Amino acid sequence: MPLSLIAGADDSGRRLDRVLRKALRQTPLSAIHRMLRQGLVLVDGRKAGADRRLLAGETITVPVAEGTSNRQPAPNGEKATLKLPEILFEGSGLLILNKPAGLSVHGRGSVNDLVQSYLVKKLRPSLSFRPGPLHRLDRPSSGVLVFSTSLEGARCFSAMMRDGKIKKQYLAVVEGQIENGEVWKDELFRDEKIKKTYAGNSDGNTSEHEKGKTALTKVSALTGNKDCSLVLFEIETGRTHQIRAQAASRRHPLLGDKKYGGSPLSGGFLLHAWRLHLPPPFPPIVEAPLPENFKNKIEKLFGIDMGYFQ
């Protein structure tokens, strides 16, 4: 039975084949191209080739099996028991949340699932666009997490990241004493088998790995004692486990980060994506309040009032 799909605003100007790849995710790419070559795909009742540029409101008809759909899956009972994290900002194609530690960004019962459920009735129909996270945040970490709610928002955020117009600041507790005003520059190497990142010095004396990715982090010590330090990290690149790997390579692993050699800490390591600095038309600073667990441990470790971080 033929399936009819309506092109939305985010699909306007995009090639037909690329829209179909997004809309028919369960259909093999070879089958989509075969239907296009055989002239079986219609746009407003007329045969259309792969390079046909779509307009919003046009109807695409494809001869696929009954039941195939471009709709998002309905939330299941597990997702319904979870609550969407605190919204810090919503608008201009972005949804910015304060992710709690322990909640995954992807996977079953993840932040992504909660966002899809939240947005399903709010977004205009689109065949080729799906909301999604625009950067990484580890499961044990907390704080600012940005999702796109439109194709324009996703492109805008990616362009700002690429042009260095976005500044990300993190708070973390590391072992040992940190010198204020350090700049860490390394080549990072990722071992996907064990899901771990390694850092080598930027002078080229790295390891036997073929190629790394440059990581640049500004480091400011806020307070400390003889055993550990509360540090403000400002990252200029967004590599996987960047802060954790760079800190560990300098013998300052995050306290509680066993994966990278940190000493035990009840509840695991403390790493919070605190502030996101954005250019217009977005708010200049989006700040994620510190979790109570984070504040309590900081006060216990350093004996300071965390009111500054409210």
C-alpha positions as a Markdown table, in Angstrom:
| # | Residue | x | y | z |
|---|---|---|---|---|
| 1 | Met | 0.0 | 0.0 | 0.0 |
| 2 | Pro | 1.5 | 3.4 | -1.0 |
| 3 | Leu | 2.5 | 5.7 | 1.8 |
| 4 | Ser | 2.0 | 9.5 | 1.6 |
| 5 | Leu | 4.4 | 11.9 | 3.3 |
| 6 | Ile | 3.9 | 15.6 | 3.5 |
| 7 | Ala | 7.1 | 17.8 | 3.2 |
| 8 | Gly | 7.4 | 20.3 | 6.1 |
| 9 | Ala | 9.3 | 23.6 | 6.4 |
| 10 | Asp | 12.5 | 21.9 | 7.3 |
| 11 | Asp | 12.3 | 19.7 | 4.2 |
| 12 | Ser | 12.0 | 22.7 | 1.8 |
| 13 | Gly | 14.9 | 23.0 | -0.6 |
| 14 | Arg | 16.3 | 19.5 | 0.3 |
| 15 | Arg | 16.9 | 16.7 | -2.2 |
| 16 | Leu | 14.2 | 14.1 | -2.4 |
| 17 | Asp | 16.6 | 11.2 | -1.9 |
| 18 | Arg | 18.1 | 12.7 | 1.3 |
| 19 | Val | 14.6 | 13.4 | 2.7 |
| 20 | Leu | 13.6 | 9.8 | 2.0 |
| 21 | Arg | 16.7 | 8.5 | 3.8 |
| 22 | Lys | 15.6 | 10.3 | 6.9 |
| 23 | Ala | 11.9 | 9.6 | 6.6 |
| 24 | Leu | 12.1 | 5.9 | 5.8 |
| 25 | Arg | 14.7 | 4.8 | 8.3 |
| 26 | Gln | 13.6 | 1.2 | 8.3 |
| 27 | Thr | 13.9 | 1.0 | 4.5 |
| 28 | Pro | 17.3 | -0.1 | 3.1 |
| 29 | Leu | 19.1 | 2.7 | 1.1 |
| 30 | Ser | 19.4 | 0.4 | -1.9 |
| 31 | Ala | 15.6 | 0.0 | -2.0 |
| 32 | Ile | 15.0 | 3.8 | -1.8 |
| 33 | His | 17.4 | 4.3 | -4.8 |
| 34 | Arg | 15.8 | 1.5 | -6.7 |
| 35 | Met | 12.3 | 3.0 | -6.3 |
| 36 | Leu | 13.7 | 6.4 | -7.5 |
| 37 | Arg | 15.4 | 4.8 | -10.5 |
| 38 | Gln | 12.2 | 3.0 | -11.5 |
| 39 | Gly | 10.1 | 6.1 | -11.3 |
| 40 | Leu | 8.0 | 4.8 | -8.5 |
| 41 | Val | 8.3 | 7.8 | -6.2 |
| 42 | Leu | 5.8 | 10.6 | -6.9 |
| 43 | Val | 5.8 | 14.2 | -5.8 |
| 44 | Asp | 2.4 | 15.8 | -6.1 |
| 45 | Gly | 1.4 | 13.0 | -8.4 |
| 46 | Arg | 4.4 | 13.3 | -10.8 |
| 47 | Lys | 7.5 | 11.1 | -11.1 |
| 48 | Ala | 10.5 | 12.7 | -9.4 |
| 49 | Gly | 14.2 | 11.9 | -9.5 |
| 50 | Ala | 16.6 | 11.7 | -6.6 |
| 51 | Asp | 17.8 | 15.3 | -7.1 |
| 52 | Arg | 14.4 | 16.8 | -7.0 |
| 53 | Arg | 14.3 | 19.8 | -4.6 |
| 54 | Leu | 11.2 | 19.7 | -2.4 |
| 55 | Leu | 8.9 | 22.5 | -1.3 |
| 56 | Ala | 7.0 | 22.6 | 1.9 |
| 57 | Gly | 3.5 | 21.2 | 1.6 |
| 58 | Glu | 4.3 | 18.8 | -1.3 |
| 59 | Thr | 3.0 | 15.2 | -1.0 |
| 60 | Ile | 5.5 | 12.4 | -1.6 |
| 61 | Thr | 4.1 | 9.0 | -2.5 |
| 62 | Val | 6.2 | 5.9 | -2.1 |
| 63 | Pro | 5.2 | 2.2 | -2.7 |
| 64 | Val | 6.2 | 0.8 | 0.7 |
| 65 | Ala | 4.6 | -1.8 | 2.8 |
| 66 | Glu | 1.7 | -0.8 | 5.0 |
| 67 | Gly | 2.6 | 0.2 | 8.5 |
| 68 | Thr | 5.9 | 2.0 | 7.5 |
| 69 | Ser | 5.8 | 5.4 | 9.0 |
| 70 | Asn | 8.0 | 8.5 | 9.5 |
| 71 | Arg | 6.5 | 9.1 | 13.0 |
| 72 | Gln | 8.6 | 8.9 | 16.2 |
| 73 | Pro | 7.9 | 5.8 | 18.3 |
| 74 | Ala | 5.4 | 6.4 | 21.1 |
| 75 | Pro | 6.8 | 6.7 | 24.6 |
| 76 | Asn | 6.6 | 3.5 | 26.5 |
| 77 | Gly | 5.8 | 2.9 | 30.1 |
| 78 | Glu | 9.4 | 3.2 | 31.3 |
| 79 | Lys | 9.9 | 6.6 | 29.7 |
| 80 | Ala | 6.7 | 7.9 | 31.2 |
| 81 | Thr | 8.0 | 7.2 | 34.7 |
| 82 | Leu | 10.9 | 9.6 | 34.1 |
| 83 | Lys | 10.7 | 13.4 | 34.2 |
| 84 | Leu | 12.2 | 15.8 | 31.7 |
| 85 | Pro | 15.3 | 17.5 | 33.3 |
| 86 | Glu | 15.0 | 21.2 | 34.2 |
| 87 | Ile | 14.6 | 23.4 | 31.1 |
| 88 | Leu | 17.2 | 26.3 | 31.2 |
| 89 | Phe | 16.2 | 27.8 | 27.8 |
| 90 | Glu | 13.8 | 27.0 | 25.0 |
| 91 | Gly | 13.6 | 29.0 | 21.8 |
| 92 | Ser | 15.3 | 29.8 | 18.4 |
| 93 | Gly | 15.5 | 26.1 | 17.6 |
| 94 | Leu | 17.2 | 25.0 | 20.8 |
| 95 | Leu | 16.2 | 23.3 | 24.0 |
| 96 | Ile | 18.8 | 23.6 | 26.8 |
| 97 | Leu | 18.5 | 21.3 | 29.8 |
| 98 | Asn | 20.2 | 20.7 | 33.2 |
| 99 | Lys | 21.0 | 17.0 | 32.9 |
| 100 | Pro | 21.3 | 15.2 | 36.2 |
| 101 | Ala | 24.2 | 12.9 | 36.9 |
| 102 | Gly | 23.5 | 9.2 | 36.2 |
| 103 | Leu | 21.1 | 9.8 | 33.3 |
| 104 | Ser | 22.4 | 8.8 | 29.8 |
| 105 | Val | 22.0 | 11.1 | 26.9 |
| 106 | His | 21.2 | 8.2 | 24.5 |
| 107 | Gly | 19.6 | 4.8 | 24.8 |
| 108 | Arg | 16.5 | 3.4 | 26.4 |
| 109 | Gly | 15.0 | 5.7 | 29.1 |
| 110 | Ser | 17.6 | 8.4 | 28.2 |
| 111 | Val | 17.4 | 12.2 | 28.1 |
| 112 | Asn | 16.9 | 11.8 | 24.3 |
| 113 | Asp | 13.8 | 9.7 | 24.9 |
| 114 | Leu | 12.4 | 12.2 | 27.3 |
| 115 | Val | 13.0 | 15.1 | 24.9 |
| 116 | Gln | 11.4 | 13.2 | 22.0 |
| 117 | Ser | 8.3 | 12.6 | 24.2 |
| 118 | Tyr | 8.2 | 16.3 | 25.3 |
| 119 | Leu | 8.6 | 17.6 | 21.7 |
| 120 | Val | 6.3 | 15.2 | 19.8 |
| 121 | Lys | 3.2 | 17.5 | 20.1 |
| 122 | Lys | 5.1 | 20.8 | 19.9 |
| 123 | Leu | 7.1 | 20.5 | 16.7 |
| 124 | Arg | 5.9 | 21.1 | 13.2 |
| 125 | Pro | 5.9 | 18.0 | 11.0 |
| 126 | Ser | 9.2 | 17.2 | 9.3 |
| 127 | Leu | 10.4 | 14.2 | 7.3 |
| 128 | Ser | 14.1 | 14.9 | 7.3 |
| 129 | Phe | 14.7 | 16.4 | 10.7 |
| 130 | Arg | 14.8 | 14.7 | 14.1 |
| 131 | Pro | 15.5 | 16.6 | 17.4 |
| 132 | Gly | 18.7 | 15.5 | 19.0 |
| 133 | Pro | 21.6 | 16.4 | 21.3 |
| 134 | Leu | 24.2 | 18.8 | 19.8 |
| 135 | His | 27.1 | 17.8 | 22.0 |
| 136 | Arg | 28.3 | 15.2 | 24.4 |
| 137 | Leu | 27.9 | 14.8 | 28.2 |
| 138 | Asp | 28.9 | 11.7 | 30.0 |
| 139 | Arg | 26.4 | 9.7 | 32.0 |
| 140 | Pro | 28.1 | 10.4 | 35.4 |
| 141 | Ser | 28.3 | 14.2 | 34.5 |
| 142 | Ser | 25.6 | 16.8 | 35.1 |
| 143 | Gly | 24.8 | 20.2 | 33.7 |
| 144 | Val | 24.1 | 22.1 | 30.5 |
| 145 | Leu | 23.0 | 19.9 | 27.6 |
| 146 | Val | 21.8 | 21.3 | 24.3 |
| 147 | Phe | 19.2 | 19.7 | 22.0 |
| 148 | Ser | 18.1 | 21.0 | 18.6 |
| 149 | Thr | 14.3 | 21.5 | 18.0 |
| 150 | Ser | 14.7 | 22.6 | 14.4 |
| 151 | Leu | 17.0 | 22.1 | 11.5 |
| 152 | Glu | 17.8 | 25.8 | 11.5 |
| 153 | Gly | 18.7 | 25.7 | 15.2 |
| 154 | Ala | 21.0 | 22.7 | 14.7 |
| 155 | Arg | 22.8 | 24.3 | 11.8 |
| 156 | Cys | 23.1 | 27.6 | 13.8 |
| 157 | Phe | 24.6 | 25.9 | 16.9 |
| 158 | Ser | 27.0 | 23.8 | 14.8 |
| 159 | Ala | 28.2 | 26.9 | 13.0 |
| 160 | Met | 28.7 | 28.8 | 16.2 |
| 161 | Met | 30.7 | 25.9 | 17.6 |
| 162 | Arg | 32.8 | 25.6 | 14.5 |
| 163 | Asp | 33.5 | 29.4 | 14.5 |
| 164 | Gly | 34.5 | 29.4 | 18.2 |
| 165 | Lys | 31.6 | 31.6 | 19.2 |
| 166 | Ile | 30.4 | 29.3 | 22.1 |
| 167 | Lys | 32.3 | 29.0 | 25.4 |
| 168 | Lys | 31.7 | 26.0 | 27.7 |
| 169 | Gln | 32.7 | 26.1 | 31.4 |
| 170 | Tyr | 32.8 | 23.1 | 33.7 |
| 171 | Leu | 33.3 | 22.7 | 37.4 |
| 172 | Ala | 35.2 | 19.6 | 38.7 |
| 173 | Val | 37.2 | 18.3 | 41.6 |
| 174 | Val | 40.6 | 16.9 | 40.8 |
| 175 | Glu | 43.3 | 15.3 | 42.9 |
| 176 | Gly | 46.3 | 17.4 | 43.9 |
| 177 | Gln | 47.0 | 21.1 | 43.7 |
| 178 | Ile | 46.5 | 22.9 | 40.3 |
| 179 | Glu | 48.4 | 26.0 | 39.3 |
| 180 | Asn | 46.0 | 28.8 | 38.4 |
| 181 | Gly | 45.9 | 30.0 | 34.7 |
| 182 | Glu | 47.2 | 26.8 | 33.1 |
| 183 | Val | 46.4 | 25.9 | 29.4 |
| 184 | Trp | 46.3 | 22.2 | 28.5 |
| 185 | Lys | 46.9 | 21.3 | 24.9 |
| 186 | Asp | 47.1 | 17.7 | 23.9 |
| 187 | Glu | 46.5 | 15.2 | 21.1 |
| 188 | Leu | 43.7 | 12.8 | 22.3 |
| 189 | Phe | 43.5 | 9.2 | 21.1 |
| 190 | Arg | 40.3 | 7.2 | 21.6 |
| 191 | Asp | 40.3 | 3.4 | 22.2 |
| 192 | Glu | 36.7 | 2.5 | 21.3 |
| 193 | Lys | 37.1 | -1.1 | 22.5 |
| 194 | Ile | 37.4 | 0.0 | 26.1 |
| 195 | Lys | 35.7 | 3.4 | 25.7 |
| 196 | Lys | 38.7 | 5.3 | 27.0 |
| 197 | Thr | 40.6 | 8.4 | 25.8 |
| 198 | Tyr | 44.3 | 8.9 | 26.1 |
| 199 | Ala | 46.2 | 12.2 | 26.0 |
| 200 | Gly | 49.7 | 12.8 | 24.6 |
| 201 | Asn | 51.7 | 16.0 | 24.7 |
| 202 | Ser | 51.2 | 18.5 | 21.8 |
| 203 | Asp | 54.9 | 18.4 | 21.0 |
| 204 | Gly | 54.3 | 15.2 | 18.9 |
| 205 | Asn | 55.7 | 12.8 | 21.4 |
| 206 | Thr | 52.4 | 10.9 | 21.8 |
| 207 | Ser | 52.1 | 7.2 | 21.2 |
| 208 | Glu | 52.0 | 4.5 | 18.6 |
| 209 | His | 48.4 | 5.6 | 17.5 |
| 210 | Glu | 48.2 | 6.9 | 14.0 |
| 211 | Lys | 46.3 | 10.2 | 14.5 |
| 212 | Gly | 44.9 | 12.1 | 17.4 |
| 213 | Lys | 42.6 | 15.0 | 17.8 |
| 214 | Thr | 43.7 | 18.3 | 19.3 |
| 215 | Ala | 42.2 | 19.2 | 22.7 |
| 216 | Leu | 42.6 | 22.7 | 24.2 |
| 217 | Thr | 41.4 | 23.4 | 27.8 |
| 218 | Lys | 41.9 | 26.5 | 30.0 |
| 219 | Val | 42.3 | 25.7 | 33.7 |
| 220 | Ser | 41.5 | 28.0 | 36.7 |
| 221 | Ala | 41.9 | 26.8 | 40.3 |
| 222 | Leu | 39.1 | 28.2 | 42.5 |
| 223 | Thr | 40.1 | 26.7 | 45.8 |
| 224 | Gly | 41.9 | 23.6 | 47.2 |
| 225 | Asn | 43.7 | 21.8 | 49.9 |
| 226 | Lys | 46.7 | 19.5 | 50.1 |
| 227 | Asp | 44.7 | 16.7 | 48.6 |
| 228 | Cys | 42.4 | 18.1 | 45.9 |
| 229 | Ser | 41.3 | 21.2 | 44.1 |
| 230 | Leu | 38.0 | 22.7 | 42.8 |
| 231 | Val | 38.7 | 23.7 | 39.2 |
| 232 | Leu | 37.0 | 25.7 | 36.5 |
| 233 | Phe | 37.6 | 24.2 | 33.1 |
| 234 | Glu | 36.9 | 26.1 | 29.9 |
| 235 | Ile | 37.1 | 23.9 | 26.9 |
| 236 | Glu | 37.7 | 25.2 | 23.4 |
| 237 | Thr | 37.3 | 21.8 | 21.8 |
| 238 | Gly | 34.7 | 19.1 | 22.5 |
| 239 | Arg | 36.5 | 15.7 | 22.5 |
| 240 | Thr | 35.1 | 12.6 | 24.2 |
| 241 | His | 36.3 | 12.5 | 27.9 |
| 242 | Gln | 38.4 | 15.6 | 27.2 |
| 243 | Ile | 38.7 | 17.0 | 30.7 |
| 244 | Arg | 38.9 | 13.5 | 32.3 |
| 245 | Ala | 41.7 | 12.3 | 30.0 |
| 246 | Gln | 43.7 | 15.6 | 30.1 |
| 247 | Ala | 43.5 | 15.8 | 33.9 |
| 248 | Ala | 44.6 | 12.2 | 34.3 |
| 249 | Ser | 47.5 | 12.6 | 32.0 |
| 250 | Arg | 48.9 | 15.3 | 34.3 |
| 251 | Arg | 48.4 | 13.1 | 37.4 |
| 252 | His | 45.4 | 15.2 | 38.5 |
| 253 | Pro | 42.5 | 12.7 | 37.7 |
| 254 | Leu | 39.0 | 13.7 | 38.8 |
| 255 | Leu | 38.5 | 12.6 | 42.4 |
| 256 | Gly | 36.3 | 9.4 | 42.2 |
| 257 | Asp | 37.0 | 8.8 | 38.5 |
| 258 | Lys | 38.2 | 5.2 | 38.7 |
| 259 | Lys | 38.3 | 4.7 | 35.0 |
| 260 | Tyr | 41.1 | 7.3 | 34.8 |
| 261 | Gly | 43.0 | 6.4 | 37.9 |
| 262 | Gly | 41.1 | 8.6 | 40.5 |
| 263 | Ser | 40.8 | 7.7 | 44.1 |
| 264 | Pro | 37.5 | 6.4 | 45.3 |
| 265 | Leu | 34.7 | 8.9 | 46.1 |
| 266 | Ser | 31.2 | 7.9 | 47.3 |
| 267 | Gly | 28.8 | 8.5 | 44.4 |
| 268 | Gly | 31.6 | 8.8 | 41.8 |
| 269 | Phe | 33.4 | 11.8 | 40.3 |
| 270 | Leu | 32.1 | 15.4 | 40.3 |
| 271 | Leu | 32.0 | 17.1 | 36.8 |
| 272 | His | 29.3 | 19.7 | 36.1 |
| 273 | Ala | 28.7 | 21.6 | 32.8 |
| 274 | Trp | 28.1 | 24.8 | 34.6 |
| 275 | Arg | 27.8 | 27.6 | 32.1 |
| 276 | Leu | 27.3 | 28.0 | 28.3 |
| 277 | His | 28.2 | 31.4 | 26.8 |
| 278 | Leu | 26.3 | 32.2 | 23.6 |
| 279 | Pro | 26.2 | 35.0 | 21.0 |
| 280 | Pro | 23.0 | 36.8 | 20.1 |
| 281 | Pro | 20.1 | 36.1 | 19.5 |
| 282 | Phe | 20.5 | 33.6 | 22.4 |
| 283 | Pro | 20.9 | 34.4 | 26.1 |
| 284 | Pro | 24.5 | 35.5 | 26.8 |
| 285 | Ile | 24.9 | 33.0 | 29.6 |
| 286 | Val | 22.9 | 29.8 | 30.3 |
| 287 | Glu | 23.8 | 28.5 | 33.7 |
| 288 | Ala | 22.9 | 25.1 | 35.2 |
| 289 | Pro | 22.5 | 25.2 | 39.0 |
| 290 | Leu | 24.8 | 22.8 | 40.9 |
| 291 | Pro | 23.2 | 19.6 | 42.1 |
| 292 | Glu | 22.7 | 19.4 | 45.9 |
| 293 | Asn | 25.1 | 16.4 | 46.0 |
| 294 | Phe | 27.8 | 18.4 | 44.3 |
| 295 | Lys | 27.4 | 21.4 | 46.6 |
| 296 | Asn | 27.4 | 19.2 | 49.7 |
| 297 | Lys | 30.6 | 17.5 | 48.8 |
| 298 | Ile | 32.3 | 20.7 | 47.9 |
| 299 | Glu | 31.4 | 22.3 | 51.2 |
| 300 | Lys | 32.6 | 19.2 | 53.0 |
| 301 | Leu | 35.9 | 18.9 | 51.1 |
| 302 | Phe | 36.9 | 22.6 | 51.2 |
| 303 | Gly | 34.7 | 24.1 | 53.9 |
| 304 | Ile | 33.4 | 26.9 | 51.7 |
| 305 | Asp | 30.0 | 28.4 | 51.1 |
| 306 | Met | 28.7 | 27.4 | 47.7 |
| 307 | Gly | 26.3 | 30.4 | 47.5 |
| 308 | Tyr | 28.5 | 31.9 | 44.7 |
| 309 | Phe | 27.4 | 29.1 | 42.4 |
| 310 | Gln | 23.7 | 29.6 | 43.0 |
